Amino acid sequence: MLLRLPTSVSEAQEYLAEGAVPIGGATLLWATWQRDGFPEVAMSLRELPEANVLGRDTAGGAVVLHRIDDRVPDVLRLAAAAVGTGAVRRTATVGGNLVGSTLRCLLPAAIVLNARATVLESDGVQETDLAELVSKRPVLLSLRWRAPIACAYRKLAGEAGGPPPLVVASAVHVDDGGERLRVAVRDGYDVLSGSTSCATGTEEALYALRATAFGDLPTAAWDVVRAQVAGLLGGLGAH
């Protein structure tokens, strides 16, 4: 297998056009390749500057999860820290987790940050939303968001060999209409999300969320959402 390491976006686009298979840390691909055969040409973005940015409002697709620290909002930092083992986090990338994984452990955090994705497609660099990123699975160059004023994250303990553990993420942003709460939940392999104004207080915000897709959550999962939202908004003085 020939591994391409582009150092510019134009070079990466050229390799894609030639049929190079995008990889991150290959943590999710290696076993499949060993079983089905390795591609002739693969491409990693680890040398591409645009895919290695990391800051308060951005994270590159080639950033390994081990690098995600307190430069980013806590909701994303905690989500990255909860993925796999230390060995996995030193290899797995943001792009691999969001685009290549069925678990998408970072997706709830990205949703509540209201992140946008910069992606590389055959016709060049485009900006898209997370729904399109997940459905079309293009090459992720980077995520960008506006930093929230508060956020929270919780991942429940899972059983070995069992279903994916429940994940709840939330964040409060300030927009033209005032403070707005966003919540995302991974329940099994499904990711649900909703948002509401914080202006009327915690109980009213929870009532509004319960009227969204969260209405179908099991009671135990909703109790985790309720506790997280109450703690987050209570810390902001919303009662």
Summary of the structure (lengths in Angstrom):
residues: 239
radius of gyration: 18.6
end to end distance: 58.7
largest distance: 59.0
contacts: 785
relative contact order: 0.12
helix: 35%
strand: 28%
